[in-house]
Amino acid sequence: MPDRSFLSWPFFEAKHRELSDELQSWCAENCSDRYADDLDSECRMLVRELGAAGFLKLAVADGAARPDLRSLAIARETLAYHSALADFAFAMQGLGSGAILLFGTVEQKRQWLPRVASGESIAAFAMTEPECGSDAANMQTSAMREGNEWVLVGEKTLISNGGIADFYLTFARTGEGEGARGLSAFIVPADAVTVAERIEVIAPHPLARLTYDNVRIPADAIVGEPGEGFRIGMETLNLFRVTVGAAALGFARRALDEALVFASSRRLGSARLADNAVTQEKLADMALLVDASALLIYRAAWQQDEGGTDNRRAAAMAKLHATEAAQQVIDAAVQMHGGAGVTRGVKVEELYRDIRALRIYEGASEVQRQIIARDLLKG
């Protein structure tokens, strides 16, 4: 059972503690580290089950203007502790529909958000390109206005939910200005896009390269105004960035718990591994990293929920520290397990693969350091 004493911190309200209880119960019944041979079917099933349980309403704010970030963070931490795939399924529903929630028209919200919340429609966020990762301002996918339609041409890659999504929130160059000033965001139905390649990564989840070959969509499929795409994309990423740290925290808590169980049961002669001073020092360091991550994450989430302050630096700090710290905690757990730690099927080996991508996506660690430094220097 994960440590949940942090829920007594002043960042939280009664609804957050109730949510944590509900999620723990749901995970106990639905997240038994199951992995189907058909990964696509497994992800679709998880989305449907999360929707049926009502948890996906959190991702689309359930009628509010913005989601409660503390609730999202608790959800991702809890799900990640039990199942990386369940966390992935939950998180992508929020990220893929976030631009619609924040900037969509009344009709766009009415059409898509209830379907995302119920699990009927699977969402995806399509920004990354083969020659454009962190430098989103230089994307090359284009969208040209032709009468009552937009025509999209280009390619996206490393798109989560690629191949199983029902729509792709797609960013393309519309030319209102140079670089970041000339991008726009569009809702593109999946049947208009070609899945050119399925991509396999170290922590299995649906990922694909997409091509847009003169894809025609209605003029009202644009989200926000032409030329606002970069701002829309960055605000969407900033909204959910703290939750990436929360997922990393869930992985780290699980690694620490696995290490505690292993060290307490592993015999070294007449003593336990846990009785060794070096082991105790390592466990203390792991616990320190976990608690520091939790403080940064829930501070940033509380700031965003309270409003009235620019929390980009706090969000960047939370994401940066939590993902980097989780890598250290999980690596320490693997090391403590010895040969078992690198054996397929052992939980810490799985966590070692699960954590790595979190230091890259939704803003790599290097990007988070730039955000923090620029915020410091502007003052």
HELIX and SHEET records of a PDB file:
HELIX    1   1 SER A    5  SER A    8  5                                   4    
HELIX    2   2 ALA A   14  ASN A   30  1                                  17    
HELIX    3   3 LEU A   39  ALA A   52  1                                  14    
HELIX    4   4 PHE A   55  LYS A   57  5                                   3    
HELIX    5   5 ALA A   61  GLY A   63  5                                   3    
HELIX    6   6 LEU A   69  HIS A   82  1                                  14    
HELIX    7   7 ALA A   84  PHE A  103  1                                  20    
HELIX    8   8 VAL A  106  SER A  118  1                                  13    
HELIX    9   9 ALA A  136  ASN A  138  5                                   3    
HELIX   10  10 GLY A  179  GLY A  182  5                                   4    
HELIX   11  11 ALA A  190  ALA A  192  5                                   3    
HELIX   12  12 ALA A  219  ALA A  221  5                                   3    
HELIX   13  13 GLY A  229  SER A  265  1                                  37    
HELIX   14  14 LEU A  273  ASP A  275  5                                   3    
HELIX   15  15 ALA A  277  GLU A  306  1                                  30    
HELIX   16  16 ARG A  312  HIS A  337  1                                  26    
HELIX   17  17 GLY A  338  VAL A  342  5                                   5    
HELIX   18  18 LYS A  347  ARG A  356  1                                  10    
HELIX   19  19 ALA A  357  ARG A  359  5                                   3    
HELIX   20  20 SER A  365  LYS A  378  1                                  14    
SHEET    1   A 4 ALA A 123  ALA A 126  0                                        
SHEET    2   A 4 PHE A 167  ARG A 173  1                                        
SHEET    3   A 4 LEU A 183  PRO A 189 -1                                        
SHEET    4   A 4 ILE A 222  VAL A 223 -1                                        
SHEET    1   B 4 SER A 142  GLU A 146  0                                        
SHEET    2   B 4 GLU A 149  SER A 160 -1                                        
SHEET    3   B 4 LEU A 207  PRO A 218 -1                                        
SHEET    4   B 4 THR A 194  ARG A 198 -1                                        
SHEET    1   C 2 ARG A 267  LEU A 268  0                                        
SHEET    2   C 2 ALA A 271  ARG A 272 -1                                        
END                                                                             
